[in-house]
Amino acid sequence: MDRPWSPGSTILDPADGDGESRASGTPFAPSPVFASTYRLAGDPHAVAMQYGRFANAGWQALERLLGRLEGGEAVVFPSGMAAAVACLNPFLAPGDVLLLPADGYYTIRIYATQWLAPWGVEVRTVATPEVEAADLAGVRLLWLETPSNPGLDCVDIGALVARARAAGTLVVVDNTTATPLGQTPLALGADLVVSADTKALNGHSDVLFGHVAARDPAHAERVRQWRTLTGSIPGPMETWLVQRGLMTLDVRLERMSTNALAVATWLRAHPKVAAVRYPGLPDDPAHAVALRQMQRFGCLLGVTFVDDATARAFLERSTLIQEATSFGGVHSTAEQRSRWGHDAVPARFVRLSVGIEPLADLLADMEAALG
């Protein structure tokens, strides 16, 4: 029998995910299930496994674990963007209004403007620090990203949910940077949560993955139907890798968050650093909101160096901090976000994802890189 659970609990037993007993001789975690076709005689609705596009035992095991962490019903996808689209198309129609953060993940903005807008959805954007004052009248779906990527601004989810309820607006929260062990938006009233599990939730930079979680089972079923009809399904090996990564999420986040706060404090005091954004810093503009709704402040920092040359030197001379896009892995990574041309940040701005390396080694590496 499954154990009692509460959203945000850090105790994960793989046997809770697949419903297996804990009898001697059973494995700790389910193995990947490689199947596209199942034996299916008689009434197909009487059988749980009908066809590989409809269901997979590995998905279901992981979804049960994610659902418990999120405090809702989870549906898994082959990437974070696939999960994000499943929170948009099934809930929007021509003539609806979508409100997005102007400084959030740029691919969401591109998808909305290049695909949803021509379909007839009105796409509005507002900067994250201004979203709490935005007019929600007539808005069908409000998309929040908190902390935002890459600016690391935070918004009060509970306050916005209250306003959205009065306006009849659905609220979707991109919780990628925080993960459900850092923040539980469903508990704060959000309708849907989306996560790019490619990043911190899996944490090993070896798989693309995503999930959606919903408070209302009807919303989860709509998302699941979208997955089935579009064929946006994850592979069994990828699903297994994410479930394996989930087992260490708590200890990884603890180490990464501790390291990140120490690194942010160290960088802020360095003469070649002009500014540091990290919600865990007591004087950060986002700290008060983050403190109310986050259990951990995460691994991401926004570092603005004194000039472009210093930013480049930091990236080129570091040996522990690898230059790469994405974030949330066990290895520390960094990049100049301006190189993509989608984020309104200067070239001297570097997004830094702090990993689980020994803190003393990280600080020594940055000291050497900055000279």
Summary of the structure (lengths in Angstrom):
residues: 371
radius of gyration: 21.0
end to end distance: 57.6
largest distance: 73.5
contacts: 1270
relative contact order: 0.13
helix: 39%
strand: 15%
